[in-house]
Amino acid sequence: MIQPPNTVDLLVRNATVIAFDGAHHRRLDDGVVAVSGDRISHVGRRFEGTAKRTIDARGGMLIPGQISTHAHI
């Protein structure tokens, strides 16, 4: 497993995250997505590092890296 960096540029927390693990979509309530530069560096239930900027997305849904315009979620 790749470890995310300790400090990221952006951390979006408290979102309902719909993540794709390569085979299935997973729903993470109160999930986090970390971004370093122009890359998603972490998707999960929590993030132990620090962020230069944090967005509280409570009540929102986040689908990181979703490229396909035809996906059944």
N, C-alpha and C positions, 0 to 999 in steps of 0.2 A: 504494500500500500504506500502510495506517495504521500508524504507529510506536507500539509500546506505551510506556507511561510508564516513566521510569527507575526509579521506586520504586513497588512494588505492595504491597498489603496481604498477599497470600498467594501463595506460589509452591509448586506441587506439582511435584516433579522425579523423574526416574528411573522414571516409570510407563510402562506400555505404554498409549499414548494412541490411542484410536479417534476420529478427527476426521472430520467431515462437511464437505466443501468446497462444498456446494450441489448437487453432482452425484454424488459418490462418497464412500464411506468410505475413509479412509486410516489405515494402521497406522503409528504412530511409536514405535519401540522407544526406550526411555530418553528419552521426550518430556517436555516441560514445559507446564504450564498456569498462567498468571498471572491473579490476580483483583484487581481494584481496586474497592473498595466492594462493590456487589452485582452487578458485571458481570465477565464473562470478558474480559480485556483482551489476552490473547495465548495462542496455542496454537502450539507448534512444537518444533523439535529442541533449541533452547537459548534462554536469556534472558540478556541482557547487563546487566540492571539489578540492583537490590537489592530485598529483600523484608523486610517487617516480621516475617513468620513464614514458615518454610519447612517443608514436609513431604516426607520422603523416602519415596516410594511404591514403592520397589524391590520387585519381585515382585507388584505390584498392577496392576490395569487401571483406566483412567479414561476415561469417555466424557462429555466436557464438553458441556453444552447439549442432551443427548439428551432430547427431549420425547416423541417418538412411542413408544408402547408396542408398536407393531408395525413393527419394522425388522429386516431381514435383514442381519446383520453378519457 
